[in-house]
Amino acid sequence: LWYRMCFPHSDLVVDAQPHWTVDLEEAEVVGTIRVWNRENEIDTNEEQTVTTTASDQLLGTFRLTFEHHGVNATTDDISVSAVAEVHDETNSTSPGQGFGESMQAKLQALSKLVQVSVSRSSADKYGGYSWSITFLSEPGNLEQLRVHWNNITSPFGEVSVRTPIQGSSSVW
């Protein structure tokens, strides 16, 4: 399959009768052909949500894995009570509160993630949270984060990940 496009005022090809030629190499029945001028679309940052739940007071940690261009990177332990962003961290020794313990810090420590923005929901009745993670420096539709390890010690403790907003990139 090959094609040639000629435009009347192009620096590349000057043609008084612009046309498009396709060679299918053999006879083929062609239904509909649509040609349109593609416009550059706006990038959409991917948003993924990590949620922890349990049937009693939530305790423990978990790890997430991110795959990008065939390379897997896994976070260090993330506390079930991790604050959202680095600016929320304190010098506290409580799990998930100290320096380097936020969800943002854990994700940005992965070599392939340069910048993420994170917000955290209010706690549910057992201390479960949802973290909304926006990938600011990774354009396009990304692989979903995966739960690499679940060390939640509470009964029926679970970690789940979903992608409410798939990213898009205007890369042609």
Residue frames as qw, qx, qy, qz and C-alpha x, y, z in Angstrom:
[[0.000, 0.891, 0.454, 0.000, 0.00, 0.00, 0.00],
 [0.406, -0.133, 0.020, 0.904, 1.42, 3.37, -0.95],
 [0.137, 0.874, 0.462, -0.052, -0.03, 6.82, -1.37],
 [0.391, 0.101, 0.113, 0.908, 0.92, 10.17, -2.80],
 [0.009, -0.852, -0.468, 0.232, -0.63, 13.43, -1.77],
 [0.400, 0.234, 0.204, 0.862, -0.09, 16.59, -3.79],
 [0.080, -0.803, -0.429, 0.406, -1.04, 20.06, -2.65],
 [0.465, 0.780, 0.232, 0.349, -1.13, 23.10, -4.98],
 [0.016, 0.916, -0.204, 0.344, 0.76, 25.51, -2.72],
 [0.870, -0.455, 0.099, 0.162, 3.11, 23.08, -1.00],
 [0.042, -0.829, 0.525, 0.190, 6.84, 23.66, -0.92],
 [0.552, -0.241, 0.790, 0.109, 7.30, 19.93, -1.51],
 [0.337, 0.268, 0.807, 0.404, 5.09, 19.26, -4.55],
 [0.287, 0.397, 0.002, -0.872, 3.40, 21.72, -6.86],
 [0.161, 0.248, 0.910, 0.291, 0.45, 20.23, -8.68],
 [0.266, -0.053, -0.182, -0.945, -2.28, 22.17, -10.48],
 [0.752, -0.219, -0.350, -0.514, -4.71, 19.29, -9.88],
 [0.217, -0.428, 0.775, -0.412, -4.13, 17.98, -6.36],
 [0.849, -0.033, -0.376, -0.371, -5.00, 14.33, -5.91],
 [0.514, -0.456, 0.685, -0.242, -4.48, 11.29, -3.73],
 [0.716, 0.309, -0.564, -0.270, -3.41, 7.96, -5.23],
 [0.631, -0.380, 0.628, -0.250, -3.57, 4.58, -3.53],
 [0.560, 0.338, -0.710, -0.260, -2.18, 1.38, -5.04],
 [0.791, -0.299, 0.362, -0.393, -3.81, -1.69, -3.43],
 [0.141, -0.444, 0.855, 0.227, -1.65, -3.95, -5.65],
 [0.014, 0.198, 0.941, 0.273, -4.72, -5.94, -6.75],
 [0.343, -0.418, -0.410, -0.735, -8.41, -5.38, -7.40],
 [0.146, -0.235, -0.772, 0.572, -10.30, -4.66, -4.18],
 [0.194, -0.731, -0.526, -0.388, -13.81, -3.55, -3.40],
 [0.232, 0.013, -0.390, 0.891, -13.61, -0.32, -1.42],
 [0.113, -0.708, -0.688, 0.107, -16.59, 0.85, 0.58],
 [0.043, -0.981, -0.162, -0.097, -16.19, 4.37, 1.89],
 [0.621, 0.104, -0.163, 0.760, -13.15, 6.59, 1.94],
 [0.214, -0.950, -0.228, 0.003, -13.14, 9.55, 4.27],
 [0.572, 0.224, -0.135, 0.777, -10.46, 12.22, 4.14],
 [0.272, -0.927, -0.246, -0.078, -10.33, 14.98, 6.71],
 [0.289, 0.670, -0.359, 0.582, -7.93, 17.60, 7.94],
 [0.710, -0.415, -0.491, 0.287, -6.65, 16.36, 11.29],
 [0.092, -0.852, 0.155, -0.491, -6.30, 19.08, 13.86],
 [0.368, 0.248, -0.715, 0.541, -3.87, 18.90, 16.72],
 [0.604, -0.624, -0.429, -0.249, -5.83, 17.84, 19.79],
 [0.245, -0.751, 0.389, -0.474, -5.16, 19.05, 23.32],
 [0.396, 0.170, -0.856, 0.285, -3.20, 16.71, 25.62],
 [0.707, -0.534, -0.103, -0.451, -5.25, 15.13, 28.40],
 [0.022, -0.491, 0.788, -0.370, -3.43, 14.10, 31.55],
 [0.621, -0.164, -0.759, -0.113, -4.16, 10.55, 32.65],
 [0.416, -0.469, 0.421, -0.656, -5.89, 10.19, 36.01],
 [0.624, -0.070, -0.779, -0.008, -5.81, 6.98, 38.01],
 [0.537, -0.581, 0.198, -0.578, -7.37, 6.28, 41.38],
 [0.443, 0.114, -0.847, 0.272, -5.94, 4.00, 44.06],
 [0.606, -0.488, 0.001, -0.629, -8.44, 2.94, 46.75],
 [0.220, 0.149, -0.900, 0.345, -7.96, 1.01, 50.00],
 [0.681, -0.354, -0.120, -0.630, -10.82, -0.74, 51.78],
 [0.231, 0.108, -0.918, 0.305, -11.30, -3.18, 54.66],
 [0.540, -0.530, -0.560, -0.337, -14.02, -4.51, 56.94],
 [0.624, -0.677, -0.252, 0.297, -12.30, -3.19, 60.08],
 [0.174, -0.919, 0.185, 0.301, -9.73, -0.53, 61.03],
 [0.784, 0.592, -0.096, 0.161, -7.35, -0.28, 58.07],
 [0.469, -0.746, 0.432, 0.190, -3.69, -1.06, 58.84],
 [0.823, 0.027, 0.457, 0.336, -0.69, -2.03, 56.75],
 [0.019, -0.632, 0.405, 0.660, 1.07, -1.14, 53.52],
 [0.800, 0.457, 0.386, 0.028, 1.04, -1.90, 49.80],
 [0.296, -0.420, 0.480, 0.711, 3.25, -1.42, 46.75],
 [0.626, 0.686, 0.204, -0.310, 2.35, -0.29, 43.26],
 [0.561, -0.113, 0.569, 0.591, 4.02, -1.15, 39.94],
 [0.395, 0.788, 0.020, -0.472, 4.11, 1.18, 36.96],
 [0.694, 0.099, 0.551, 0.453, 5.01, -0.08, 33.49],
 [0.270, 0.879, -0.027, -0.393, 6.26, 2.46, 30.97],
 [0.489, 0.695, -0.488, -0.202, 7.79, 1.56, 27.61],
 [0.877, 0.115, -0.467, 0.008, 8.21, -2.05, 28.72],
 [0.341, 0.282, -0.643, 0.625, 10.06, -1.17, 31.94],
 [0.595, -0.634, -0.473, -0.140, 8.47, -2.02, 35.30],
 [0.167, 0.379, -0.484, 0.771, 9.16, 0.10, 38.38],
 [0.567, -0.537, -0.624, -0.035, 7.79, -0.71, 41.84],
 [0.217, -0.792, 0.156, -0.548, 7.29, 1.71, 44.72],
 [0.161, 0.165, -0.804, 0.549, 8.58, 1.24, 48.22],
 [0.171, -0.483, -0.835, 0.200, 5.92, 0.41, 50.82],
 [0.176, -0.390, -0.141, -0.893, 3.03, 2.88, 50.85],
 [0.072, 0.146, 0.767, -0.621, 1.11, 3.24, 54.10],
 [0.015, -0.574, -0.786, -0.228, -2.68, 2.86, 53.94],
 [0.155, -0.882, -0.351, 0.273, -2.80, 6.28, 55.62],
 [0.519, -0.007, 0.213, 0.828, -0.27, 8.04, 53.34],
 [0.131, 0.731, 0.162, -0.649, -0.82, 11.74, 52.90],
 [0.681, 0.686, 0.255, -0.025, -1.36, 12.91, 49.33],
 [0.548, 0.757, -0.106, 0.341, 1.56, 15.19, 48.49],
 [0.635, 0.127, -0.360, 0.672, 5.04, 16.09, 49.63],
 [0.045, -0.459, 0.159, -0.873, 3.83, 19.42, 51.03],
 [0.733, -0.484, -0.164, -0.449, 1.50, 17.45, 53.38],
 [0.808, -0.025, -0.489, 0.328, 4.40, 15.53, 54.95],
 [0.368, -0.865, 0.187, -0.285, 5.61, 16.38, 58.47],
 [0.213, 0.517, -0.780, 0.280, 8.40, 15.20, 60.74],
 [0.791, -0.252, 0.260, -0.494, 5.89, 12.79, 62.30],
 [0.077, -0.314, 0.945, 0.052, 6.77, 9.14, 62.90],
 [0.678, 0.270, 0.511, -0.454, 3.16, 8.07, 62.20],
 [0.513, 0.113, 0.748, 0.407, 2.94, 5.76, 59.15],
 [0.341, 0.626, 0.571, 0.407, 2.38, 7.67, 55.92],
 [0.111, -0.966, -0.221, 0.071, 2.91, 11.09, 57.49],
 [0.536, -0.625, 0.242, 0.514, 6.70, 11.58, 57.59],
 [0.182, 0.741, -0.403, -0.505, 9.10, 12.96, 55.01],
 [0.170, 0.344, -0.843, -0.378, 9.16, 10.86, 51.83],
 [0.222, 0.151, 0.936, -0.226, 6.02, 8.95, 52.88],
 [0.503, 0.453, 0.169, -0.717, 3.36, 10.68, 50.77],
 [0.773, 0.402, 0.491, 0.024, 1.77, 8.96, 47.76],
 [0.429, 0.896, -0.109, -0.031, 3.33, 11.64, 45.56],
 [0.179, -0.756, 0.629, 0.041, 6.84, 11.02, 46.95],
 [0.688, -0.105, 0.717, 0.023, 6.53, 7.25, 46.50],
 [0.715, 0.590, 0.372, 0.041, 5.38, 7.57, 42.88],
 [0.302, 0.930, -0.208, 0.003, 7.85, 10.29, 41.92],
 [0.456, -0.610, 0.639, 0.109, 10.68, 8.12, 43.26],
 [0.822, 0.263, 0.487, 0.131, 10.05, 5.76, 40.33],
 [0.405, -0.300, 0.416, 0.757, 12.59, 6.47, 37.64],
 [0.191, 0.344, 0.675, 0.624, 10.04, 6.87, 34.85],
 [0.131, -0.842, -0.512, -0.108, 7.66, 9.21, 36.65],
 [0.361, 0.278, -0.144, 0.878, 8.84, 12.76, 36.76],
 [0.165, -0.054, 0.296, -0.939, 5.82, 14.60, 38.09],
 [0.282, -0.471, -0.805, -0.225, 2.43, 13.62, 39.47],
 [0.290, -0.323, 0.221, -0.873, -0.23, 15.52, 41.34],
 [0.367, -0.233, -0.897, 0.075, -2.13, 13.66, 44.06],
 [0.427, -0.373, 0.169, -0.806, -5.25, 14.39, 46.07],
 [0.198, -0.064, -0.953, 0.218, -6.72, 12.18, 48.80],
 [0.470, -0.537, -0.482, -0.509, -10.34, 11.64, 49.81],
 [0.473, -0.517, 0.420, -0.577, -11.61, 11.84, 53.35],
 [0.009, 0.184, -0.973, 0.136, -11.26, 8.59, 55.26],
 [0.630, -0.290, -0.536, -0.482, -14.14, 6.12, 55.20],
 [0.697, -0.607, 0.072, -0.375, -15.40, 4.62, 58.47],
 [0.950, -0.232, 0.047, 0.206, -12.50, 2.12, 58.61],
 [0.357, -0.732, 0.331, 0.477, -9.76, 4.52, 57.56],
 [0.650, 0.264, 0.556, 0.445, -9.77, 3.70, 53.85],
 [0.047, 0.699, -0.108, -0.705, -8.80, 6.36, 51.34],
 [0.710, 0.556, 0.354, 0.249, -8.86, 7.04, 47.62],
 [0.301, -0.580, 0.266, 0.709, -5.91, 8.84, 46.05],
 [0.622, 0.749, 0.229, -0.018, -6.50, 10.56, 42.71],
 [0.544, -0.416, 0.401, 0.608, -3.23, 10.60, 40.79],
 [0.533, 0.831, 0.081, -0.138, -2.78, 12.87, 37.78],
 [0.762, -0.072, 0.306, 0.566, 0.23, 12.10, 35.59],
 [0.104, 0.919, 0.036, -0.380, 1.53, 15.55, 34.65],
 [0.012, -0.722, 0.562, 0.403, 4.71, 14.69, 32.76],
 [0.320, -0.044, 0.916, 0.237, 3.70, 11.47, 31.00],
 [0.496, 0.303, -0.128, -0.804, 1.51, 12.32, 28.00],
 [0.486, 0.134, -0.754, -0.420, -0.81, 9.78, 26.45],
 [0.870, -0.277, -0.102, -0.395, -2.82, 6.78, 27.53],
 [0.002, 0.576, -0.776, 0.256, -0.66, 5.03, 30.15],
 [0.562, -0.111, -0.819, 0.028, -0.60, 1.51, 31.51],
 [0.588, -0.689, -0.111, -0.409, -2.67, 1.33, 34.65],
 [0.127, -0.552, 0.711, -0.417, -0.79, 1.12, 37.94],
 [0.782, -0.127, -0.589, -0.161, -0.89, -2.41, 39.34],
 [0.651, -0.650, 0.293, -0.260, -0.97, -3.62, 42.91],
 [0.494, 0.501, -0.701, 0.119, 2.40, -5.33, 43.26],
 [0.404, -0.047, -0.814, 0.415, 2.04, -6.33, 46.88],
 [0.491, -0.610, -0.175, -0.597, -0.78, -6.06, 49.41],
 [0.438, -0.011, -0.736, 0.515, 0.31, -6.18, 53.06],
 [0.434, -0.430, 0.047, -0.790, -2.90, -4.76, 54.51],
 [0.164, 0.070, -0.922, 0.343, -3.32, -6.61, 57.78],
 [0.476, 0.082, 0.357, -0.799, -7.00, -5.71, 58.29],
 [0.505, 0.258, 0.821, -0.066, -9.73, -8.25, 57.55],
 [0.523, 0.654, 0.525, 0.153, -10.68, -8.18, 53.86],
 [0.145, -0.768, 0.166, 0.601, -8.12, -5.43, 53.24],
 [0.683, 0.459, 0.460, 0.333, -7.92, -4.58, 49.54],
 [0.098, -0.579, 0.233, 0.775, -6.16, -2.15, 47.24],
 [0.592, 0.543, 0.572, 0.167, -7.69, -1.40, 43.86],
 [0.159, -0.389, 0.292, 0.859, -6.72, 0.80, 40.93],
 [0.473, 0.651, 0.590, 0.065, -8.92, 2.26, 38.23],
 [0.288, -0.061, 0.293, 0.910, -8.51, 4.81, 35.45],
 [0.243, 0.714, 0.544, -0.367, -11.38, 7.33, 35.40],
 [0.358, 0.883, -0.080, -0.294, -9.65, 9.55, 32.81],
 [0.843, 0.095, 0.302, 0.435, -7.46, 8.06, 30.09],
 [0.185, -0.684, 0.219, 0.671, -4.73, 10.33, 28.87],
 [0.703, 0.622, 0.294, 0.182, -4.28, 11.43, 25.29],
 [0.436, -0.498, 0.269, 0.699, -1.34, 12.97, 23.52],
 [0.492, 0.806, 0.057, -0.324, -1.26, 15.29, 20.55],
 [0.295, -0.476, 0.709, 0.429, 1.87, 13.54, 19.27],
 [0.720, 0.479, -0.146, -0.481, 1.26, 12.80, 15.57]]
